[in-house]
Amino acid sequence: MSSGHHPGESGGRGLNDAEDQGPTADLDPGSRRDDGKKGRPVLYLLCGLLSDATAWQGVADRLSDVADVRIVDFPGCRSIGEMAERVLADAPPRFAVAGHSMGARVALEVFARAPQQVDRIALVNTGVHPVTAAEPAGRQRLLDLAAAEGMEAIAADWLPPMLGDAFRTDPAFIGPLTAMVEGQSLESYQAQIAAMLSRPDSIAPLAALRVPVLLISAEQDGWSPPAQHEAMLEHVPHARHVTVANSGHFMPYERPQTTADILRDWLTD
């Protein structure tokens, strides 16, 4: 277990890792239960919009020695609540949860519905703001594109800006993510957008957190920038915020070793 702080926490420089080139409840942390395989704690990794296990697999593989890792995606779900219930359907009495982008909002809804079960929570490349005035039109443009030209057009339009500078023009690197997006159905995409546009308040459950909270942002994430995570600290001042250098919005895929190292410290602290 690493007892030191990573450089790149709030006020520090960003994290990078040369190996990263692959795919209101007061809960006592001391009461956490190991309900996973071989006594390891259960860790849910929750996927974001248009995502499946591809986005988290590199992280999951690197944490399998310390946690029973379960990746959950949300095809066809039309509400954040439905997504949260998918997680809770077979959840053990106590577990840790980390959510990426939309998945982080799901993680907060999981806590809102079952605070006694959540041992700790990590919110990755995300935000807690409500729907903005411009958001419906922007999302509708992409839905119209998908309906007219297919999910291949969404992968070509939406995905590259979500990646860091070093990755967005590398066909070999972006290939699995492209296949992931192209493999989603239009109906599932429409359902997830409906969920995002009807999303519940995320600030109240964030402010109610009394468990260990980790915020992870990426230096080159233009969709959910580090400043957005800094703003979240106003609601949960005991949280730890780490910014990862040279990465974009798909940080768990872009920098799996760095992401896993940060989550390992959070899990074992």
Backbone bond lengths (Angstrom), bond angles and torsions (degrees), N, CA, C in turn:
res aa  C-N    CA-C-N  psi(-1)  N-CA   C-N-CA  omega(-1)  CA-C   N-CA-C  phi
1 M - - - 1.456 - - 1.500 110.05 -
2 S 1.300 116.41 134.17 1.458 120.63 177.30 1.505 109.20 -86.15
3 S 1.329 117.54 126.03 1.456 120.19 -178.15 1.511 112.60 -97.16
4 G 1.343 117.99 -10.29 1.448 120.78 -178.61 1.501 112.08 -88.43
5 H 1.328 116.24 170.67 1.461 121.77 177.08 1.520 109.31 -91.99
6 H 1.319 115.27 142.14 1.456 119.87 175.46 1.517 109.90 -71.21
7 P 1.326 119.11 137.96 1.450 118.75 166.20 1.512 108.15 -60.75
8 G 1.293 117.34 141.54 1.448 119.13 -178.11 1.503 112.43 109.22
9 E 1.346 118.15 -1.38 1.441 119.40 170.49 1.518 107.64 -69.16
10 S 1.317 116.41 172.14 1.455 120.73 -177.72 1.516 109.92 -48.44
11 G 1.317 115.91 126.35 1.443 121.40 -179.64 1.515 113.36 90.15
12 G 1.330 118.70 -5.79 1.450 121.62 -179.56 1.504 111.42 -110.12
13 R 1.339 116.25 -175.72 1.451 119.72 178.30 1.515 109.59 -84.22
14 G 1.331 116.88 166.78 1.462 121.14 -176.13 1.505 112.60 -75.37
15 L 1.319 116.14 159.45 1.454 122.31 178.45 1.516 110.78 -91.66
16 N 1.280 115.80 147.80 1.456 122.21 172.23 1.515 106.98 -147.82
17 D 1.310 117.31 164.41 1.451 120.77 179.77 1.519 107.87 -151.75
18 A 1.322 116.26 122.59 1.466 120.14 -176.14 1.518 112.08 -63.21
19 E 1.347 117.97 -22.08 1.458 120.13 -179.30 1.518 111.94 -80.16
20 D 1.319 118.24 -10.07 1.460 121.29 -176.34 1.506 110.84 -80.23
21 Q 1.278 117.02 81.57 1.459 120.06 175.15 1.520 110.46 -135.01
22 G 1.303 118.91 9.86 1.450 122.21 -178.74 1.525 112.29 -108.72
23 P 1.405 103.19 173.34 1.463 107.31 176.55 1.623 113.38 -58.71
24 T 34.452 152.04 155.29 1.450 111.64 -142.18 1.516 106.96 -97.68
25 A 1.333 108.49 99.57 1.450 118.68 -177.85 1.506 107.66 -139.03
26 D 1.329 117.98 124.82 1.448 121.79 177.97 1.519 107.24 -91.48
27 L 1.307 115.99 99.98 1.455 120.72 -176.43 1.516 109.62 -103.93
28 D 1.280 116.40 134.49 1.449 122.49 179.60 1.515 109.32 -83.25
29 P 1.351 118.23 113.07 1.463 118.81 -179.06 1.517 112.64 -57.66
30 G 1.318 116.47 -25.55 1.452 119.17 179.12 1.508 113.81 -68.85
31 S 1.342 116.25 -12.19 1.455 119.28 -178.94 1.512 112.75 -94.17
32 R 1.342 117.79 6.41 1.458 119.72 -175.57 1.524 110.71 -61.94
33 R 1.307 115.51 145.19 1.462 121.92 -177.81 1.516 110.19 -110.19
34 D 1.312 115.21 144.49 1.453 120.96 174.39 1.519 108.01 -95.85
35 D 1.310 116.94 104.06 1.457 121.40 -177.82 1.523 111.69 -112.80
36 G 1.310 117.74 9.81 1.446 120.78 -177.06 1.514 112.62 -96.30
37 K 1.327 115.06 -165.30 1.453 121.71 -178.14 1.528 110.54 -67.03
38 K 1.313 116.37 133.95 1.461 123.12 175.95 1.526 111.89 53.29
39 G 1.327 116.74 35.55 1.454 120.34 176.76 1.504 115.51 78.28
40 R 1.335 117.61 2.32 1.458 119.64 178.61 1.526 110.37 -77.29
41 P 1.345 117.92 145.40 1.459 119.50 177.87 1.516 111.21 -66.04
42 V 1.315 115.95 147.62 1.458 121.42 176.66 1.523 109.06 -79.52
43 L 1.315 115.93 131.68 1.459 122.86 175.03 1.515 108.99 -124.47
44 Y 1.330 116.21 118.12 1.458 121.14 173.67 1.525 109.29 -90.52
45 L 1.318 116.14 131.40 1.455 122.87 172.25 1.522 106.92 -110.86
46 L 1.318 117.48 113.28 1.459 122.32 -172.18 1.519 110.35 -100.43
47 C 1.324 115.69 130.68 1.455 122.35 -174.13 1.527 111.94 -82.13
48 G 1.314 114.96 157.77 1.446 122.14 178.41 1.526 112.26 -95.93
49 L 1.307 114.46 -167.24 1.469 122.49 -179.16 1.526 110.91 -57.43
50 L 1.328 116.28 134.16 1.468 123.43 176.48 1.526 113.07 58.18
51 S 1.312 116.54 24.74 1.463 120.08 -174.57 1.517 111.84 -117.20
52 D 1.329 114.01 152.61 1.455 121.52 171.11 1.527 107.96 -131.34
53 A 1.323 117.12 -161.38 1.459 120.69 -174.86 1.528 113.26 -59.48
54 T 1.331 117.10 -19.48 1.464 120.34 179.16 1.523 111.30 -51.62
55 A 1.322 116.81 -41.46 1.460 121.06 -174.11 1.522 112.86 -67.45
56 W 1.328 117.55 -29.12 1.461 121.48 -173.67 1.533 113.45 -110.65
57 Q 1.336 119.09 -10.08 1.456 119.92 -166.73 1.525 113.21 -60.23
58 G 1.324 117.68 -40.45 1.460 119.84 -179.85 1.515 112.59 -61.71
59 V 1.324 116.38 -36.22 1.465 121.33 176.49 1.524 109.90 -70.24
60 A 1.325 115.95 -46.44 1.471 120.32 -178.83 1.526 111.24 -57.46
61 D 1.317 116.87 -44.02 1.465 120.51 -179.35 1.521 111.20 -60.62
62 R 1.318 117.05 -37.00 1.462 121.93 -177.11 1.531 113.18 -78.92
63 L 1.325 117.85 -12.53 1.465 121.35 -179.67 1.524 112.54 -109.53
64 S 1.318 117.52 3.27 1.466 120.25 -173.83 1.520 113.05 -65.85
65 D 1.331 117.65 -17.50 1.460 119.81 179.23 1.519 112.77 -81.20
66 V 1.334 117.75 -17.71 1.467 120.34 -177.13 1.523 113.18 -117.38
67 A 1.332 117.95 -7.88 1.461 120.02 -177.37 1.519 111.05 -150.15
68 D 1.321 114.89 152.95 1.460 122.02 168.90 1.525 105.43 -86.49
69 V 1.323 116.57 95.23 1.458 122.05 -170.50 1.526 110.30 -87.95
70 R 1.332 115.55 130.19 1.459 121.96 -179.26 1.532 108.55 -128.71
71 I 1.315 116.09 113.35 1.461 121.55 178.79 1.521 108.66 -88.65
72 V 1.324 116.51 131.72 1.457 121.23 179.65 1.523 109.13 -124.06
73 D 1.338 116.91 127.30 1.461 120.75 172.97 1.525 108.91 -114.45
74 F 1.327 117.21 174.16 1.452 120.23 -165.98 1.530 113.53 -134.61
75 P 1.326 118.12 50.31 1.467 119.00 178.22 1.524 111.20 -63.74
76 G 1.317 115.80 133.12 1.456 121.12 174.52 1.508 116.25 80.06
77 C 1.331 118.79 -3.87 1.467 120.86 -178.95 1.528 110.07 -75.26
78 R 1.328 116.86 131.40 1.454 121.75 -174.96 1.534 113.25 -102.23
79 S 1.321 118.06 2.25 1.460 120.17 177.18 1.521 109.44 -151.87
80 I 1.336 115.34 155.48 1.461 120.22 175.68 1.523 109.60 -63.94
81 G 1.314 116.42 -34.89 1.455 119.98 177.84 1.514 112.45 -63.04
82 E 1.325 117.15 -41.87 1.460 120.36 177.31 1.523 110.45 -62.08
83 M 1.320 116.29 -38.62 1.457 120.47 177.59 1.527 110.60 -63.81
84 A 1.328 116.75 -43.99 1.464 120.41 179.53 1.524 111.17 -61.78
85 E 1.312 116.57 -40.64 1.457 119.68 178.97 1.523 111.82 -65.91
86 R 1.331 117.30 -30.98 1.460 119.92 175.50 1.525 110.50 -62.13
87 V 1.328 116.75 -39.63 1.464 120.66 178.06 1.525 110.60 -67.59
88 L 1.320 116.42 -45.35 1.459 121.02 -173.20 1.526 113.13 -75.62
89 A 1.320 117.23 -14.26 1.466 120.75 -173.87 1.526 112.74 -56.00
90 D 1.332 117.05 -39.03 1.463 119.05 -179.84 1.527 111.36 -129.54
91 A 1.327 116.32 27.60 1.461 120.76 -177.48 1.522 111.04 -75.52
92 P 1.335 117.40 145.22 1.461 121.19 176.33 1.533 110.58 -74.33
93 P 1.326 117.94 174.26 1.467 120.20 -178.89 1.517 114.09 -60.03
94 R 1.330 117.38 -29.57 1.467 121.04 178.70 1.521 108.70 -139.57
95 F 1.315 117.23 139.67 1.457 120.72 179.14 1.518 109.62 -160.39
96 A 1.314 115.45 161.80 1.462 123.26 171.67 1.517 108.08 -100.95
97 V 1.328 116.36 152.29 1.457 119.65 -178.72 1.522 109.80 -141.62
98 A 1.330 115.17 135.74 1.461 122.39 174.41 1.519 107.62 -127.87
99 G 1.314 117.23 129.81 1.448 121.08 -179.26 1.508 111.85 -121.84
100 H 1.338 114.84 139.25 1.462 120.62 178.72 1.514 109.77 -103.64
101 S 1.334 117.58 125.31 1.459 123.38 175.20 1.534 110.31 56.18
102 M 1.320 119.31 -118.40 1.454 121.36 176.19 1.524 111.19 -54.55
103 G 1.320 116.51 -35.19 1.459 120.78 179.77 1.510 113.29 -62.42
104 A 1.338 117.89 -26.88 1.462 120.41 176.69 1.524 110.61 -69.77
105 R 1.333 116.54 -36.94 1.463 119.34 175.12 1.531 110.14 -65.68
106 V 1.313 116.56 -35.78 1.463 120.27 174.99 1.528 109.76 -63.79
107 A 1.326 117.21 -42.37 1.463 120.85 179.22 1.522 111.23 -58.78
108 L 1.328 116.90 -41.53 1.465 119.85 178.18 1.519 111.28 -66.67
109 E 1.321 117.64 -35.73 1.465 120.54 177.08 1.531 110.55 -69.86
110 V 1.316 117.43 -35.73 1.466 120.84 173.83 1.526 109.14 -58.33
111 F 1.319 116.76 -46.41 1.463 120.00 178.46 1.520 111.30 -62.88
112 A 1.334 117.41 -42.18 1.457 120.88 -179.75 1.529 111.22 -59.66
113 R 1.328 117.07 -34.59 1.466 121.68 -177.04 1.520 113.38 -88.27
114 A 1.318 117.45 -27.92 1.468 120.27 -176.45 1.530 110.41 -144.42
115 P 1.326 117.47 62.65 1.473 119.55 -175.37 1.521 113.42 -60.70
116 Q 1.330 117.37 -29.12 1.455 120.83 -177.57 1.525 112.13 -70.47
117 Q 1.335 117.31 -14.89 1.465 119.99 -177.92 1.529 113.04 -95.76
118 V 1.320 117.54 -19.14 1.470 120.68 -173.24 1.521 109.85 -88.68
119 D 1.319 115.28 116.11 1.459 121.89 -178.07 1.521 112.25 -82.69
120 R 1.320 116.67 -36.29 1.466 123.34 179.31 1.515 107.79 -165.26
121 I 1.327 115.44 160.01 1.461 118.93 -172.27 1.528 109.80 -142.37
122 A 1.319 116.24 138.17 1.461 122.83 176.22 1.525 108.48 -123.45
123 L 1.316 116.28 130.89 1.460 123.52 -177.80 1.522 107.78 -116.28
124 V 1.327 115.62 118.24 1.462 121.58 -167.05 1.526 110.97 -120.12
125 N 1.333 117.46 126.81 1.474 122.24 175.84 1.526 111.11 49.51
126 T 1.311 116.32 61.23 1.457 119.02 -171.04 1.522 112.03 -146.45
127 G 1.327 115.56 -167.92 1.456 123.61 176.91 1.511 108.59 -161.41
128 V 1.328 116.04 172.10 1.464 120.44 179.44 1.528 111.53 -127.07
129 H 1.317 116.90 10.02 1.453 120.57 -178.21 1.530 110.73 -70.65
130 P 1.329 117.24 152.40 1.465 120.30 175.88 1.527 110.80 -73.73
131 V 1.310 116.20 177.14 1.464 121.90 178.67 1.528 109.06 -60.69
132 T 1.323 116.05 129.28 1.458 120.57 179.51 1.528 110.57 -85.82
133 A 1.322 115.95 166.86 1.463 120.35 -178.12 1.522 112.20 -62.25
134 A 1.341 116.25 -35.52 1.463 120.02 -176.56 1.527 113.27 -87.87
135 E 1.305 117.85 -11.66 1.468 120.32 -172.30 1.526 114.31 -63.35
136 P 1.341 120.39 -46.41 1.471 118.65 -177.91 1.526 113.10 -57.65
137 A 1.334 117.36 -42.71 1.467 120.02 -178.98 1.529 110.76 -65.49
138 G 1.326 116.86 -40.99 1.456 119.53 179.38 1.514 112.59 -64.10
139 R 1.307 116.03 -40.98 1.467 119.43 178.88 1.529 110.75 -71.13
140 Q 1.338 117.39 -34.74 1.462 120.26 179.12 1.520 111.13 -66.15
141 R 1.326 117.12 -34.28 1.465 119.89 177.51 1.524 110.35 -58.84
142 L 1.317 116.42 -43.13 1.459 119.87 -179.60 1.527 111.47 -71.96
143 L 1.319 117.32 -36.32 1.461 119.10 175.85 1.525 111.07 -62.98
144 D 1.325 115.93 -41.10 1.472 119.69 177.94 1.522 110.89 -64.08
145 L 1.327 116.37 -39.34 1.456 120.72 178.02 1.529 110.39 -63.07
146 A 1.331 116.01 -43.64 1.461 119.78 179.41 1.519 111.43 -63.11
147 A 1.337 116.72 -40.91 1.461 120.50 -179.47 1.520 111.50 -67.14
148 A 1.327 116.35 -35.46 1.461 120.61 -176.03 1.525 113.03 -83.57
149 E 1.339 117.08 -38.30 1.457 120.13 -170.61 1.529 114.37 -124.10
150 G 1.321 117.28 -1.72 1.449 119.86 176.59 1.522 113.53 92.10
151 M 1.329 115.05 170.79 1.461 120.36 -177.53 1.527 112.08 -70.38
152 E 1.328 116.92 -18.46 1.462 119.27 174.60 1.526 110.35 -61.33
153 A 1.338 116.76 -38.43 1.467 120.60 178.91 1.518 111.18 -67.63
154 I 1.315 117.41 -34.24 1.468 120.78 177.04 1.521 110.23 -66.33
155 A 1.319 116.30 -43.44 1.464 119.38 178.68 1.526 110.73 -59.68
156 A 1.321 117.01 -40.28 1.463 120.99 -177.74 1.529 112.09 -72.97
157 D 1.333 117.29 -32.94 1.466 121.91 -175.13 1.526 112.22 -89.40
158 W 1.318 116.28 -47.15 1.465 122.28 -169.73 1.524 113.84 -86.83
159 L 1.318 116.77 -36.02 1.458 120.15 -169.71 1.529 115.01 -72.90
160 P 1.346 121.14 -49.80 1.472 119.22 -175.04 1.529 114.81 -53.94
161 P 1.339 120.72 -43.19 1.467 119.13 178.94 1.522 113.80 -65.28
162 M 1.321 117.11 -15.17 1.463 120.72 179.20 1.530 112.61 -81.41
163 L 1.332 117.24 -7.58 1.461 121.42 -175.80 1.520 111.53 -105.16
164 G 1.327 115.38 157.56 1.447 121.25 175.98 1.515 111.80 -69.46
165 D 1.309 115.88 164.40 1.465 121.89 -174.72 1.522 112.84 -56.43
166 A 1.312 117.09 -35.63 1.467 120.43 -174.74 1.524 113.00 -75.92
167 F 1.326 117.43 -12.25 1.458 120.03 -170.22 1.521 114.64 -115.86
168 R 1.318 118.45 -25.06 1.470 119.24 -166.98 1.527 114.07 -69.49
169 T 1.334 117.60 -17.94 1.466 120.00 179.69 1.526 112.54 -110.23
170 D 1.331 116.96 11.73 1.467 121.28 -178.81 1.530 108.33 -99.35
171 P 1.336 118.42 102.56 1.473 120.76 -175.93 1.520 113.22 -58.74
172 A 1.320 117.49 -38.60 1.463 119.86 -178.58 1.522 110.99 -65.94
173 F 1.310 116.10 -38.12 1.452 120.07 -178.27 1.525 111.69 -74.46
174 I 1.319 116.07 -42.60 1.456 120.82 -175.53 1.527 112.22 -79.64
175 G 1.337 117.51 -14.31 1.455 121.28 -175.42 1.521 114.99 -53.22
176 P 1.340 119.21 -51.20 1.469 118.81 -179.90 1.533 113.27 -62.08
177 L 1.332 117.01 -35.85 1.462 119.06 177.19 1.526 111.15 -68.14
178 T 1.332 115.85 -38.92 1.467 119.53 176.96 1.526 110.36 -60.93
179 A 1.319 116.51 -45.62 1.466 120.47 178.22 1.531 111.12 -62.04
180 M 1.326 115.96 -37.21 1.467 120.55 178.20 1.527 111.42 -60.42
181 V 1.332 116.33 -48.92 1.464 120.49 -179.19 1.522 110.88 -67.39
182 E 1.325 116.96 -44.69 1.464 120.68 -179.62 1.521 111.89 -63.40
183 G 1.325 116.67 -24.57 1.453 120.67 179.90 1.515 114.51 -80.24
184 Q 1.320 117.22 -8.88 1.465 120.59 177.44 1.529 109.50 -78.98
185 S 1.313 117.33 146.38 1.457 120.46 177.46 1.528 110.47 -85.59
186 L 1.317 115.99 154.82 1.461 120.66 175.62 1.523 110.06 -58.53
187 E 1.322 117.23 -41.40 1.463 121.03 -177.99 1.528 111.47 -63.02
188 S 1.321 116.54 -39.82 1.459 119.56 178.18 1.523 110.80 -67.96
189 Y 1.317 116.62 -40.91 1.463 121.08 177.50 1.526 110.08 -60.37
190 Q 1.319 117.26 -45.27 1.461 121.15 178.22 1.528 110.90 -60.54
191 A 1.322 116.07 -40.81 1.463 119.93 179.81 1.521 111.25 -64.74
192 Q 1.331 117.48 -43.82 1.463 119.98 -179.21 1.523 111.76 -67.07
193 I 1.330 117.17 -36.10 1.463 119.27 176.34 1.526 110.16 -66.06
194 A 1.324 117.40 -40.26 1.467 120.54 175.27 1.526 110.30 -58.51
195 A 1.330 116.66 -39.88 1.467 121.05 178.43 1.524 110.99 -63.73
196 M 1.316 116.53 -43.27 1.464 119.41 -178.81 1.531 112.03 -67.95
197 L 1.315 116.90 -36.30 1.465 119.49 -178.32 1.528 112.22 -78.54
198 S 1.318 117.66 -13.74 1.464 121.12 176.47 1.526 111.00 -113.83
199 R 1.319 116.45 21.33 1.462 120.58 -173.42 1.530 112.28 -62.28
200 P 1.326 115.85 144.77 1.461 120.26 179.10 1.526 111.36 -77.05
201 D 1.307 115.41 170.06 1.460 121.30 176.06 1.526 109.67 -59.83
202 S 1.321 116.42 128.30 1.458 120.71 177.70 1.516 112.52 -103.14
203 I 1.328 116.89 -13.57 1.460 119.96 -176.35 1.526 111.24 -71.61
204 A 1.344 116.85 -41.08 1.464 119.51 -178.57 1.529 112.32 -60.68
205 P 1.351 119.27 -49.89 1.473 117.28 177.56 1.527 112.76 -65.61
206 L 1.323 117.79 -32.99 1.461 120.03 176.59 1.526 110.41 -61.07
207 A 1.329 116.54 -46.81 1.460 121.12 -178.56 1.525 112.19 -67.90
208 A 1.334 116.33 -22.48 1.466 120.17 -178.53 1.520 113.23 -84.84
209 L 1.319 118.12 -7.49 1.464 121.12 -175.64 1.528 111.17 -66.30
210 R 1.325 116.22 128.54 1.460 122.56 174.72 1.524 110.97 -123.51
211 V 1.317 115.58 11.29 1.462 122.00 177.57 1.527 108.12 -100.99
212 P 1.319 118.73 168.86 1.465 119.95 176.27 1.527 111.28 -58.33
213 V 1.329 115.91 128.38 1.467 122.12 -177.02 1.519 109.15 -122.13
214 L 1.316 115.72 131.21 1.460 122.42 177.96 1.515 109.00 -121.54
215 L 1.312 116.68 129.21 1.458 123.00 173.48 1.520 107.74 -111.34
216 I 1.330 116.87 128.57 1.471 120.58 177.94 1.522 108.44 -123.94
217 S 1.316 115.58 123.54 1.465 121.51 176.48 1.521 109.42 -119.39
218 A 1.327 115.60 170.13 1.464 121.38 -179.24 1.526 109.15 -124.11
219 E 1.295 114.92 137.72 1.466 122.11 -174.77 1.524 112.70 -56.31
220 Q 1.337 118.13 -37.22 1.464 121.82 -175.00 1.526 112.82 -106.13
221 D 1.317 116.49 20.79 1.463 121.19 179.19 1.527 108.89 -85.06
222 G 1.318 116.51 103.91 1.454 120.58 179.18 1.509 113.36 -81.70
223 W 1.336 117.24 -16.84 1.462 121.43 -179.25 1.527 111.17 -82.89
224 S 1.318 116.73 -44.23 1.474 122.60 178.60 1.523 108.15 -130.75
225 P 1.329 117.43 74.20 1.465 121.34 -171.01 1.526 113.02 -68.93
226 P 1.332 116.91 164.61 1.464 120.22 179.00 1.528 113.53 -53.60
227 A 1.336 117.20 -36.43 1.469 119.64 -179.66 1.522 111.74 -60.22
228 Q 1.316 116.62 -31.51 1.466 120.89 178.63 1.523 110.71 -66.49
229 H 1.323 116.18 -36.06 1.458 120.80 177.37 1.532 110.59 -74.09
230 E 1.315 116.63 -36.53 1.466 119.62 175.62 1.526 110.09 -58.77
231 A 1.339 116.67 -40.63 1.458 120.49 179.54 1.521 111.14 -63.58
232 M 1.324 117.23 -31.81 1.459 121.04 179.05 1.523 111.77 -65.17
233 L 1.328 116.82 -26.26 1.466 120.47 179.51 1.522 112.04 -63.41
234 E 1.321 117.66 -22.16 1.460 120.03 177.12 1.525 111.02 -62.91
235 H 1.320 116.63 -28.76 1.464 121.36 -177.49 1.527 112.21 -94.71
236 V 1.319 116.65 -22.02 1.466 120.32 -178.55 1.530 107.76 -139.87
237 P 1.350 116.83 73.80 1.473 120.87 -172.29 1.517 114.98 -64.04
238 H 1.328 118.39 -18.78 1.465 119.25 179.37 1.531 112.16 -83.02
239 A 1.327 117.54 -2.60 1.464 120.30 -179.09 1.525 111.22 -70.33
240 R 1.307 114.67 155.84 1.461 122.06 172.68 1.521 107.93 -103.78
241 H 1.323 117.26 134.26 1.467 122.02 179.66 1.518 109.46 -117.80
242 V 1.319 116.53 126.03 1.461 123.19 177.42 1.520 108.49 -121.77
243 T 1.325 116.66 132.87 1.464 122.21 175.92 1.526 109.11 -109.49
244 V 1.314 116.37 129.09 1.464 122.41 -178.63 1.526 109.21 -98.37
245 A 1.309 116.62 129.00 1.461 122.12 -178.34 1.527 111.30 -77.58
246 N 1.330 114.94 157.80 1.466 122.31 171.55 1.525 112.67 53.22
247 S 1.310 116.13 45.43 1.458 121.15 179.37 1.510 109.24 -149.35
248 G 1.346 114.77 154.66 1.451 121.17 177.93 1.515 111.83 -110.09
249 H 1.338 115.75 -153.81 1.458 121.33 -172.22 1.531 112.74 -66.17
250 F 1.328 118.30 -30.58 1.461 120.98 178.88 1.525 110.78 -90.18
251 M 1.321 116.44 44.58 1.454 122.98 -176.47 1.522 114.27 -52.52
252 P 1.346 121.48 -42.76 1.468 118.41 179.76 1.524 113.15 -59.39
253 Y 1.322 117.53 -31.24 1.463 121.82 176.43 1.525 110.95 -82.12
254 E 1.328 117.06 -41.20 1.458 121.27 -176.68 1.526 112.31 -71.22
255 R 1.311 117.13 -39.97 1.464 122.80 -175.19 1.529 110.07 -129.02
256 P 1.333 117.57 65.01 1.471 119.15 -174.95 1.522 114.20 -64.94
257 Q 1.350 117.25 -35.84 1.462 118.39 -178.49 1.520 110.88 -69.07
258 T 1.320 116.86 -45.84 1.458 119.82 178.82 1.519 110.75 -62.54
259 T 1.336 116.72 -44.95 1.457 120.49 179.36 1.522 110.92 -60.51
260 A 1.321 116.77 -44.63 1.464 120.71 179.63 1.525 111.39 -63.92
261 D 1.334 117.54 -39.93 1.465 120.40 179.31 1.530 110.95 -61.76
262 I 1.324 116.12 -42.63 1.470 120.18 179.50 1.528 110.18 -65.06
263 L 1.325 116.83 -45.15 1.462 120.26 179.86 1.532 111.68 -67.19
264 R 1.317 117.21 -33.80 1.459 120.24 177.88 1.540 110.87 -61.55
265 D 1.330 116.07 -45.50 1.469 119.84 177.94 1.525 110.69 -60.01
266 W 1.343 115.56 -42.55 1.470 120.93 -179.13 1.532 111.02 -66.12
267 L 1.320 116.81 -38.83 1.461 120.84 -179.68 1.515 113.23 -69.97
268 T 1.318 116.90 -36.06 1.461 120.97 -171.38 1.511 113.30 -101.11
269 D 1.318 117.70 -2.52 1.476 121.19 -178.96 1.530 109.64 -72.01
